[in-house]
């Protein structure tokens, strides 16, 4: 799937992808760690980072559970303004 900001009703996929990687980067979690944890290829995670694709809801759920943060922290509604930086707020979690 090619990323279009309106592919999922109400979710801005490009902004959400940026937010997801801001959080992962703030926690020091590498694409390799994400791939290993989810049992997927590193190229899949890199495609998320480059916004060529977006993770499935199952993968997003698994990431949010592993980090102990709600999916809403990295899913951004289309046209919504970000009011806080969840990456700093939640910087202590790591994928195990």
C-alpha positions in Angstrom: 0.0 0.0 0.0 1.3 3.4 -0.9 1.0 5.9 1.9 -1.7 8.5 1.4 -2.7 10.7 4.3 -6.3 9.7 4.0 -5.9 5.9 3.5 -7.5 5.2 6.8 -10.6 7.2 7.7 -9.6 9.9 10.1 -6.0 8.8 10.6 -3.2 10.9 9.0 -0.8 8.0 8.2 2.2 10.1 7.3 2.1 12.1 10.5 1.4 9.0 12.5 4.4 7.3 11.0 6.6 10.3 12.0 5.1 10.2 15.5 5.7 6.4 15.9 9.4 6.8 15.0 9.8 9.9 17.2 8.6 7.8 20.1 10.8 4.8 19.1 13.8 7.0 18.6 13.3 8.8 22.0 13.3 5.4 23.6 16.4 4.3 21.8 14.6 1.5 20.0 16.1 0.6 16.6 14.2 -0.7 13.5 16.1 -4.0 14.0 14.7 -4.4 17.5 11.2 -3.7 16.3 11.5 -6.2 13.4 12.9 -8.9 15.8 10.2 -8.3 18.3 7.4 -8.4 15.7 8.9 -11.3 13.8 9.0 -9.3 10.5 11.8 -8.2 8.2 13.9 -5.1 8.8 12.9 -3.9 5.3 9.3 -3.8 6.4 10.1 -1.5 9.4 12.3 0.6 7.1 9.4 1.0 4.7 7.3 2.3 7.7 10.1 4.8 8.5 10.4 6.0 5.0 6.6 6.3 4.8 6.2 3.9 1.9 4.0 1.6 4.0 2.3 1.7 7.3 2.2 -1.0 10.0 -0.9 -3.1 10.4 -3.1 -2.5 13.3 -1.9 -5.8 14.8 1.7 -4.6 14.7 0.7 -1.2 16.1 -1.1 -2.9 18.9 1.9 -5.1 19.7 4.2 -2.1 19.7 1.9 -0.1 22.0 1.6 -3.0 24.4 5.3 -3.6 24.5 6.0 0.1 25.2 3.2 0.4 27.7 1.6 3.3 25.8 -1.8 3.7 24.1 -1.9 3.5 20.3 -3.4 7.0 20.4 0.0 8.4 21.4 1.2 7.7 17.9 -2.0 7.7 15.8 -2.7 11.2 14.7 -6.1 12.2 13.4 -6.2 13.9 10.0 -6.0 17.7 10.6 -5.3 17.3 14.4 -2.7 19.4 16.1 -0.3 17.8 18.4 -0.6 19.1 21.9 2.3 17.3 23.7 5.3 15.3 23.0 4.6 11.7 24.0 8.1 10.6 23.0 9.6 12.6 25.9 6.8 11.7 28.3 7.2 8.0 27.7 10.9 7.8 27.1 11.6 5.1 29.7 9.9 2.1 28.0 11.8 -0.4 25.8 10.8 -3.3 23.7 12.0 -6.5 25.3 
